[in-house]
Protein backbone atom coordinates (compact mmCIF):
# COMPACT_ATOMS: atom_id res chain seq x y z
CA UNK A 1 0.00 0.00 0.00
CA UNK A 2 1.26 3.48 -0.88
CA UNK A 3 1.83 5.79 2.09
CA UNK A 4 -0.56 8.30 0.54
CA UNK A 5 -3.36 5.69 0.63
CA UNK A 6 -2.89 4.42 4.19
CA UNK A 7 -5.61 6.60 5.71
CA UNK A 8 -8.22 6.43 2.97
CA UNK A 9 -10.54 4.27 5.09
CA UNK A 10 -9.70 6.09 8.35
CA UNK A 11 -10.28 9.75 7.52
CA UNK A 12 -13.48 10.04 9.56
CA UNK A 13 -11.95 8.35 12.62
CA UNK A 14 -8.89 10.58 12.24
CA UNK A 15 -10.98 13.74 12.02
CA UNK A 16 -13.17 12.88 14.99
CA UNK A 17 -10.76 11.20 17.38
CA UNK A 18 -7.14 12.20 16.81
CA UNK A 19 -5.88 14.71 19.40
CA UNK A 20 -5.27 18.28 18.30
CA UNK A 21 -2.29 20.49 19.17
CA UNK A 22 -1.80 23.16 21.84
CA UNK A 23 -2.33 26.77 20.83
CA UNK A 24 1.17 27.28 22.23
CA UNK A 25 2.48 25.77 18.98
CA UNK A 26 1.00 28.66 16.99
CA UNK A 27 2.46 31.11 19.50
CA UNK A 28 5.89 29.49 19.12
CA UNK A 29 5.69 29.89 15.34
CA UNK A 30 4.56 33.50 15.63
CA UNK A 31 7.27 34.46 18.11
CA UNK A 32 10.08 32.54 16.39
CA UNK A 33 9.34 33.94 12.95
CA UNK A 34 8.15 37.38 14.04
CA UNK A 35 4.89 36.83 12.19
CA UNK A 36 1.95 39.19 12.10
CA UNK A 37 -1.61 38.37 11.03
CA UNK A 38 -1.93 36.83 7.58
CA UNK A 39 1.62 35.45 7.36
CA UNK A 40 1.71 32.64 4.77
CA UNK A 41 2.32 29.11 6.08
CA UNK A 42 2.29 25.83 4.15
CA UNK A 43 0.98 22.96 6.30
CA UNK A 44 2.40 19.91 4.53
CA UNK A 45 0.76 16.52 5.06
CA UNK A 46 -2.14 18.40 6.65
CA UNK A 47 -4.40 15.36 6.94
CA UNK A 48 -7.85 16.34 8.17
CA UNK A 49 -6.61 19.76 9.23
CA UNK A 50 -6.01 19.39 12.98
CA UNK A 51 -2.96 21.65 13.02
CA UNK A 52 -4.30 23.72 10.13
CA UNK A 53 -7.21 24.81 12.35
CA UNK A 54 -4.87 25.94 15.13
CA UNK A 55 -2.89 28.02 12.65
CA UNK A 56 -6.00 29.54 11.07
CA UNK A 57 -7.42 30.43 14.47
CA UNK A 58 -4.13 32.21 15.19
CA UNK A 59 -4.69 34.38 12.10
CA UNK A 60 -2.22 32.84 9.65
CA UNK A 61 -2.86 32.38 5.93
CA UNK A 62 -2.60 28.59 5.64
CA UNK A 63 -2.18 26.45 2.53
CA UNK A 64 -2.96 22.87 3.56
CA UNK A 65 -1.24 20.33 1.31
CA UNK A 66 -2.46 16.73 1.53
CA UNK A 67 -2.07 13.84 -0.95
CA UNK A 68 -4.90 11.64 0.35
CA UNK A 69 -8.24 12.55 -1.23
CA UNK A 70 -10.40 11.42 1.68
CA UNK A 71 -8.27 13.23 4.27
CA UNK A 72 -8.26 16.45 2.23
CA UNK A 73 -12.03 16.30 1.78
CA UNK A 74 -12.42 15.98 5.55
CA UNK A 75 -10.19 19.03 6.05
CA UNK A 76 -12.22 21.04 3.54
CA UNK A 77 -15.44 20.05 5.26
CA UNK A 78 -14.04 21.16 8.63
CA UNK A 79 -12.32 24.38 7.59
CA UNK A 80 -14.06 25.80 4.52
CA UNK A 81 -15.49 28.68 6.59
CA UNK A 82 -12.02 30.13 7.27
CA UNK A 83 -11.27 32.80 4.62
CA UNK A 84 -7.50 32.19 4.82
CA UNK A 85 -7.75 28.42 4.32
CA UNK A 86 -6.37 27.16 1.00
CA UNK A 87 -6.58 23.38 0.42
CA UNK A 88 -4.23 21.83 -2.14
CA UNK A 89 -3.96 18.24 -3.35
CA UNK A 90 -0.25 17.57 -3.33
CA UNK A 91 2.59 15.72 -1.63
CA UNK A 92 5.58 16.83 0.44
CA UNK A 93 7.86 15.88 -2.43
CA UNK A 94 5.79 17.71 -5.07
CA UNK A 95 3.46 20.31 -3.59
CA UNK A 96 2.66 22.16 -6.80
CA UNK A 97 3.09 25.45 -4.90
CA UNK A 98 4.83 28.53 -6.21
CA UNK A 99 8.54 29.04 -5.65
CA UNK A 100 9.58 31.28 -2.71
CA UNK A 101 5.98 31.78 -1.57
CA UNK A 102 5.99 30.85 2.16
CA UNK A 103 7.64 32.16 5.29
CA UNK A 104 7.19 28.88 7.17
CA UNK A 105 6.32 25.23 6.65
CA UNK A 106 4.66 23.03 9.27
CA UNK A 107 4.55 19.24 9.30
CA UNK A 108 2.32 17.63 11.94
CA UNK A 109 2.35 13.86 12.51
CA UNK A 110 3.44 13.21 8.92
CA UNK A 111 7.22 13.58 8.68
CA UNK A 112 7.88 9.83 8.89
CA UNK A 113 5.87 9.23 5.69
CA UNK A 114 8.01 11.54 3.54
CA UNK A 115 10.82 10.81 1.12
CA UNK A 116 12.98 13.19 3.14
CA UNK A 117 15.58 14.01 0.49
CA UNK A 118 12.91 14.92 -2.07
CA UNK A 119 10.87 16.79 0.55
CA UNK A 120 13.88 18.89 1.58
CA UNK A 121 14.45 19.97 -2.02
CA UNK A 122 10.78 20.89 -2.36
CA UNK A 123 10.70 22.75 0.96
CA UNK A 124 13.74 24.81 -0.04
CA UNK A 125 12.02 25.63 -3.33
CA UNK A 126 8.76 26.95 -1.84
CA UNK A 127 10.27 28.72 1.20
CA UNK A 128 11.37 32.31 1.06
CA UNK A 129 15.00 32.99 2.09
CA UNK A 130 15.33 32.53 5.84
CA UNK A 131 12.04 30.62 6.10
CA UNK A 132 11.41 28.17 8.93
CA UNK A 133 10.32 24.53 9.12
CA UNK A 134 8.42 23.18 12.15
CA UNK A 135 8.13 19.39 12.57
CA UNK A 136 5.41 18.68 15.12
CA UNK A 137 4.37 15.44 16.74
CA UNK A 138 2.02 14.34 19.48
CA UNK A 139 3.97 11.75 21.45
CA UNK A 140 2.06 9.35 23.70
CA UNK A 141 3.93 8.64 26.95
CA UNK A 142 3.64 4.86 26.98
CA UNK A 143 4.86 4.36 30.55
CA UNK A 144 3.30 7.37 32.28
CA UNK A 145 0.36 5.70 34.03
CA UNK A 146 -1.19 2.20 34.40
CA UNK A 147 -3.62 2.76 31.53
CA UNK A 148 -0.83 3.84 29.17
CA UNK A 149 1.29 0.82 30.13
CA UNK A 150 -1.58 -1.62 29.62
CA UNK A 151 -2.40 -0.05 26.26
CA UNK A 152 1.21 -0.28 25.08
CA UNK A 153 1.41 -3.92 26.15
CA UNK A 154 -1.83 -4.63 24.29
CA UNK A 155 -0.60 -3.03 21.07
CA UNK A 156 2.70 -4.88 21.26
CA UNK A 157 0.85 -8.16 21.80
CA UNK A 158 -1.96 -7.90 19.27
CA UNK A 159 -0.84 -5.51 16.51
CA UNK A 160 1.46 -7.16 14.00
CA UNK A 161 4.93 -5.58 13.79
CA UNK A 162 3.85 -2.72 16.08
CA UNK A 163 7.27 -2.52 17.71
CA UNK A 164 8.99 -2.37 14.31
CA UNK A 165 7.20 0.76 13.10
CA UNK A 166 9.86 3.37 12.31
CA UNK A 167 8.14 6.23 14.13
CA UNK A 168 7.94 4.13 17.32
CA UNK A 169 11.75 4.33 17.62
CA UNK A 170 12.29 7.68 19.30
CA UNK A 171 16.06 7.77 18.79
CA UNK A 172 15.80 6.98 15.07
CA UNK A 173 12.94 9.46 14.65
CA UNK A 174 14.87 12.31 16.24
CA UNK A 175 18.00 11.48 14.26
CA UNK A 176 15.99 11.60 11.01
CA UNK A 177 14.61 15.03 11.92
CA UNK A 178 18.05 16.39 12.87
CA UNK A 179 19.52 15.06 9.61
CA UNK A 180 16.82 16.91 7.68
CA UNK A 181 18.21 20.25 8.86
CA UNK A 182 21.71 21.71 8.56
CA UNK A 183 24.06 20.61 11.34
CA UNK A 184 23.30 22.36 14.61
CA UNK A 185 20.24 24.15 13.23
CA UNK A 186 17.49 22.28 15.11
CA UNK A 187 15.72 23.82 18.08
CA UNK A 188 13.30 21.94 20.32
CA UNK A 189 10.18 22.79 22.31
CA UNK A 190 7.74 20.59 24.19
CA UNK A 191 4.23 21.18 25.51
CA UNK A 192 1.95 19.07 27.69
CA UNK A 193 -1.06 17.88 25.71
CA UNK A 194 -2.96 15.14 27.58
CA UNK A 195 -5.78 13.46 25.68
CA UNK A 196 -8.84 12.44 27.74
CA UNK A 197 -11.28 10.06 26.03
CA UNK A 198 -14.54 8.21 26.60
CA UNK A 199 -14.96 4.71 25.17
CA UNK A 200 -16.09 5.94 21.75
CA UNK A 201 -13.13 8.32 21.64
CA UNK A 202 -10.61 5.66 22.65
CA UNK A 203 -11.97 3.18 20.13
CA UNK A 204 -11.90 5.82 17.40
CA UNK A 205 -8.41 6.95 18.38
CA UNK A 206 -7.06 3.41 18.01
CA UNK A 207 -8.96 2.90 14.75
CA UNK A 208 -7.46 6.10 13.32
CA UNK A 209 -3.90 4.77 13.16
CA UNK A 210 -2.55 3.08 10.07
CA UNK A 211 -1.47 -0.18 11.71
CA UNK A 212 -4.77 -1.11 13.42
CA UNK A 213 -6.86 -3.87 11.79
CA UNK A 214 -10.26 -2.57 10.69
CA UNK A 215 -13.57 -4.43 10.95
CA UNK A 216 -13.38 -7.75 9.12
CA UNK A 217 -9.59 -7.93 9.16
CA UNK A 218 -7.77 -10.61 11.18
CA UNK A 219 -7.26 -9.60 14.79
CA UNK A 220 -9.79 -6.75 14.83
CA UNK A 221 -12.30 -8.37 17.21
CA UNK A 222 -9.62 -9.64 19.60
CA UNK A 223 -7.88 -6.26 19.73
CA UNK A 224 -10.98 -4.21 20.46
CA UNK A 225 -12.40 -6.71 22.95
CA UNK A 226 -9.14 -6.45 24.91
CA UNK A 227 -9.12 -2.66 24.50
CA UNK A 228 -12.59 -2.46 26.05
CA UNK A 229 -11.41 -4.52 29.01
CA UNK A 230 -8.53 -2.10 29.56
CA UNK A 231 -10.89 0.86 29.31
CA UNK A 232 -13.29 -0.62 31.88
CA UNK A 233 -10.38 -1.33 34.24
CA UNK A 234 -8.94 2.18 34.16
CA UNK A 235 -11.83 4.52 33.35
CA UNK A 236 -12.86 7.08 35.95
CA UNK A 237 -16.20 8.79 35.39
CA UNK A 238 -16.32 7.10 32.00
CA UNK A 239 -12.97 8.42 30.74
CA UNK A 240 -9.31 7.53 30.46
CA UNK A 241 -6.34 9.80 29.76
CA UNK A 242 -3.53 9.42 27.25
CA UNK A 243 -0.53 11.10 28.90
CA UNK A 244 0.94 12.94 25.93
CA UNK A 245 3.31 15.72 24.97
CA UNK A 246 3.57 17.74 21.78
CA UNK A 247 7.14 17.89 20.50
CA UNK A 248 8.32 20.57 18.08
CA UNK A 249 11.63 20.39 16.23
CA UNK A 250 12.24 23.53 14.21
CA UNK A 251 14.86 25.46 12.34
CA UNK A 252 15.88 26.99 9.03
CA UNK A 253 16.95 24.91 6.04
CA UNK A 254 19.20 27.75 4.86
CA UNK A 255 20.36 31.15 6.00
Secondary structure by P-SEA (a helix, b strand, c coil): ccccccccccaaaaaccbbbbbaaaaaaaaaaaccccccbbbbccccccaaaaaaaaaccbbbbbbccaaaaaaaaaaccccccbbbbbccccccccccccccbbbbcccccccaaaaaaaaaaaacccbbbbbbbbbcccccccaaaaaaaaaaacccccccccccccaaaaaaaaaaacccccbbbbbbbbbbbbcaaaaaaaaaaccccccccccaaaaaaaaaaaaaaacccccccccbbbbbbbbbbccc
